[in-house]
Structure formats: C-alpha cells, structure tokens
C-alpha cells in the first residue's frame, strides 16, 4: 500500500451469533439528558443522552459476555469492557468519550442456555462516539436520502438506505471512532481501531468496510438488483 493511499474505514457493529453475543436487555428507568444538536442549525443529531448512574440488565446469547455491547434506546452510548477501554487508551486512540462505570443488575441467559455456567463478568464502561470527525462523500456513496441537505455542517437529513459509502479523506480529523457528518448513528472506525481489535482479541465486534456496508430496511437496493 502506498503512502498516498486513502485511509480505510469500517462500520462498527456487534457480531451477532458469536460465542460472545451479548445484548443490553433493559435499562433501569433513569433520567435522560437533552439530545445532541448541530452547532450550526440546532437540529437533532442523536437520541437523548444517557445520564449516570448507568444501571443495566444484560442478556447473554453466547457462551461468555462480550467486550462490546451496543445500547438500545439509550442514546448514542455503547458499553465496552474495562480491558477494551484500557487497550483503547493505552494505544492513544481517540473518538470515544465518557468512560463512566456501568452497574450490571442482572445477567439473563438466552432461552435454552445453560444456567450452570460460571461465566466471569467483566467490568463495563459507558462511552459515546464523537460526531462529525469526517464527512460522507455523497458523490461516491450509495445512500438513499428523503430530501436535500438543509445544513452542510451536520447533513442530518435522514437516510432510507445504504449500499456502501465512502468518506471525504481530507475531511477526517484523525479520530479513531466517530459518527460521520451525513450519517449520525452509524459508528465508523479507523484502521488503527481495527488493528486494536485484532491484536487484543476484542470480542463481539464486527467491522465492515464502509464500501461494503449495507443497511436496507425498505429493500430498495435488493429490489433494484432483483434479489
């Protein structure tokens, strides 16, 4: 790879069906903060924030708890294990903020799973990905939009489907985890982050190259290709 090659980026999601498949089952009723807004237009760019203390119940679908657990209905936060957080910070990576402790109230096994397993539970932390560290390259992406952008800062017009996308390399500020301008709610990571996952064997993590990432709830792209 030449030194002038464009950096590679990946969409960060959980690895469903893995031996470490873990879900955030429920969250104890807690106070929510305001939803984040665009500094330019004031429009919403995320869900209402999840305020401490963070108390959760987990559902264990695999054999052991994972290092990465996406949130469900609690803003843009995700839960990562302490060893994940330690590796991230030791490597000098950027783009995650918060690192607030999470109290696990209960771990529920999946239906039919063995309840006799003494699976050690890691300590977890709640973190949030930074928004706006790079901008989607609309001309070289396949994204269905409900309408034109009204704000070039956030580009939060909405998304009806994604069939691969790229980022404008010159717009990237170097963060290793972020939600790009134009795709709030989609977590993108750098090559450095991808290497960290491999080197430390971090579990329940799925990384898809942005060019191959598909999100097609309306089956618009599937219909177009005859699938």
N, C-alpha and C positions, 0 to 999 in steps of 0.2 A: 504493500500500500504506500503510495507516495505521500510526501509530507503535505502536499496541497490537496489531498483528498478531503471531501466533505465529511464532517463527523457523522457517525451513525447514531441513531436514536431508537429507543424501544418504548413500547407501551407497557406499563407495569400493571399486571392484574394478578389475581390469585390463581393457583394451579389446582383447579377443580379435579376431584377424583384421585389426588395424590395421597400417599401414605400419611401426609401431614395436613390433610384437608381439615380446616377449622373455620367455623363461621361465628360471627358475632350474633348470637341468638336474640338477646333482648338487652335493652339498656334501661336501668332504673330511671324512673321519671326524675329528670333534673332540669334545672334552669338552662335555657338556651340564650346565647348571645345574639347580637344582630348578625344578619347575613353580610358577607363582604360585598363591597360595592366598588365600581370602577372609579378611580380618582378623577377621570375626565368627565364622564357623562352621568355618574351617580347610579347607573344601572346595576342590578344584582349580577354577581359573577360566581355565586355559590349559594349553598344552603346555610341556614343559621348555624352559628358556631356551637361547639360542644364545650361547655364550661366545666372546670374541675369542681368537685371531685369526680373522677371518672370511675363509675361502677358498672360492671358488665356481667352478663352471663354468656358463656361460650358453648357452642355445640360442636362436639368432636366427631367428625365424619370419617377421619382416618385412624391410624393406629397411635399417633402421637401429635401433640399440639404443634402448629406451625410457627415459623418466625415472623410471618407477615399475615395480617388479618384485616381485610378492608372493612370499613364501617358500613353500617346500614341505617340510613336515616338520621345520622348524627353529623351532618356537615361534610366537610372535605377531609376529615381526620381518618387516619388509619392507625392500626395498632401494630407495633413491632416489638420483638423480644429484646431483652436487655443486651444480649450478645449481638444482635443486629445493630442496635444503637451504638454499642461500643466499637464495633468494626467500622461503622459509618463515620464516626467522629475521629477514630484513630487514623483513618485514611485521609482525613481532611476534606471529605466530600461536603457539598453544600446543597441547599434547597429544601431541607426539612427544618421545621421549627416546632417548638413546644417541648417535646420530650418530658411530658408530665406523667407521673405514675398512674397506673390503672389497677383498680381493685377488682379481682375476679370473684364474683359472689358464688358462682356455681359453674361446673362443667357438666354438661349433659351429653351422654354418649348417643350416637345415632341409633335409630331403631334397629334392633337385632345385634348391635355391637356388644362385645363382652364388657361387662361391668367390673370384672375382676382384675383388669389390668391396672397396675400401679404405675401410671404414667406421670413422671415428674412434670410439673407445670412451671414454665419459665416466668420470670417477672416481665411484665409488659409495660410499654410506654405509649402514650398517645402523641402522634405527630401530625403535622399538616404540611402538605406540599405548597411551595411558593407558586403564586400565579404570575404569569406574564414574562417569564425568563426568556422566551423566544416567541416568534410569530409564525403562524401557519403560512406556508407558501401555497396560496389558493390556486395559482396557475398550474402547479404541478401536483395537485392533490385531487382526489375524487371524493368530494363531500357534497351532499345534498343539503341545501340551505332553504329555509322557508321564505327568505327575502334578502335584500341587500343589507350591508352593514350600515348602521347609523353612527357608529363610533369606531374610529380606527385604533383607539387605544386598547379596548377590550375585545372588540369584534364579537361580542356575545350576542349574536343574532339568533342562535339556536342551530340545531343540527338534526336532520331527518335520517341521515345515514352516512356511513364512512366506508369507503372501499380502498383504503390506503391513503396516506398523506405524507407530506414532507414539510420540513421547516426551512425558513429562510436562514441559512447558516450565519450570515452577517448580523442577524437579529439576536442570536444566542449570547447571553451574558456569562455563560460558563457554569451555571447551576447544574447539579447532577440529578435533581428531581424537581419537576415543575409541571404546572398545568399551562399549556401554551395559549397565547392570545389567539382566539378563534375557536378554541376547544376547551372551555372550562369544564372541569370534571374528568378530563382524560389525563391520567398521570403519565408523563414521559420521563425517561431516564437516559443518562449518558452511557457511553462505552465504559467509562470508569466505574459506574454503578454496576453495570453488567459483569465486569471482571470481579468486583467485590462479592457479588452473589456466588459466582463460581468458586472463587478462592476460599470462601468461608463456608461453602455448602449451605447457604441460607435456604430454608425450606418454605414451601407453599408459595413460591414466587414463579410467575410466568412472565417472560419477556418476549414480546413480539415486535420485530422490526416495524417501524411506523409505516413503511411502504406496503406491508402485508397485513396490516391490522384491518379487520372488518367488523363493523357494527351495523347491522342491517335489520332493525326491528320491523320495518314495514315491507321487507323483502323486495325492495325496489331494485337492488343490484342483482339479486337472484333471478328475478323475473326478466331483467334485461339480458341476462346470459342464458336464459332458458333452463335454469336449474330448478 
